[in-house]
Amino acid sequence: MNPVILSKIAKLTNDNEHTIARLLLAKHLGDTKAAEELRAIQRTQETIGYIDQINLARRSKIEARLLAQVEALHGKTVLAGVIAAL
């Protein structure tokens, strides 16, 4: 996985932009369904000013799918790096 992407993900996470960090990961993986779902969650967050419990649960499920893709494509070492960045 591109180290620049990992760096961007880590910066977004540090800036409290957790959903956007996962959106960047989804885009990098080419997962358009996850990206679409995360954009919808982000729009809701921006509207109400926080992530509600329903969308937090949705985001967690999407994250699990994305992390499974990372492991399948890049292995456990890269997976550990992505988890650290998130």
C-alpha positions in Angstrom: 0.0 0.0 0.0 1.2 3.5 -0.9 2.9 5.1 2.2 1.5 8.5 1.1 -2.0 7.1 1.5 -1.2 5.8 4.9 0.2 9.1 5.9 -2.9 10.9 4.7 -5.2 8.5 6.5 -3.2 9.0 9.7 -3.4 12.8 9.4 -7.2 12.7 8.8 -7.5 10.5 11.9 -5.4 12.8 13.9 -7.6 15.7 12.7 -10.7 13.8 14.0 -11.9 13.1 10.4 -12.4 9.4 11.0 -15.1 8.9 8.3 -13.1 10.7 5.7 -10.0 8.6 6.6 -12.0 5.5 5.9 -13.4 7.0 2.7 -9.9 7.6 1.5 -9.1 4.0 2.2 -12.2 2.8 0.4 -11.3 4.9 -2.7 -7.7 3.6 -2.6 -9.0 0.0 -2.5 -11.5 0.8 -5.3 -14.5 -0.2 -3.1 -17.1 2.1 -4.6 -19.9 0.7 -2.5 -18.1 1.4 0.7 -17.1 4.9 -0.5 -20.8 5.6 -1.3 -21.9 4.5 2.1 -19.2 6.5 3.8 -20.1 9.6 1.9 -23.7 9.2 3.1 -22.5 8.9 6.7 -20.3 11.9 6.3 -23.2 14.0 4.9 -25.3 13.0 7.9 -22.4 13.9 10.3 -22.0 17.3 8.7 -25.8 17.9 8.9 -26.2 17.0 12.6 -22.7 17.9 13.8 -21.6 14.5 15.1 -21.8 10.8 14.3 -24.8 9.1 15.7 -24.8 5.5 17.1 -26.5 4.0 14.0 -23.9 5.5 11.6 -21.1 4.7 14.0 -22.2 1.0 13.8 -22.5 1.2 10.0 -19.0 2.8 9.8 -17.5 0.1 12.0 -19.0 -2.6 9.7 -17.7 -0.9 6.6 -14.3 -0.6 8.3 -14.2 -4.3 9.0 -14.9 -5.0 5.3 -12.1 -2.6 4.3 -9.6 -4.1 6.7 -10.4 -7.6 5.4 -9.7 -6.3 1.8 -6.4 -4.8 2.9 -5.3 -8.1 4.5 -6.4 -10.1 1.5 -4.6 -7.8 -0.9 -1.5 -6.7 1.0 -1.0 -9.1 4.0 -0.9 -8.8 7.8 2.0 -6.4 7.9 0.3 -3.8 5.8 -2.9 -4.4 7.7 -1.1 -3.5 10.9 0.0 -0.3 9.4 -3.5 0.6 8.2 -4.9 -0.2 11.6 -2.3 2.1 13.2 -3.2 4.9 10.8 -6.9 4.6 11.6 
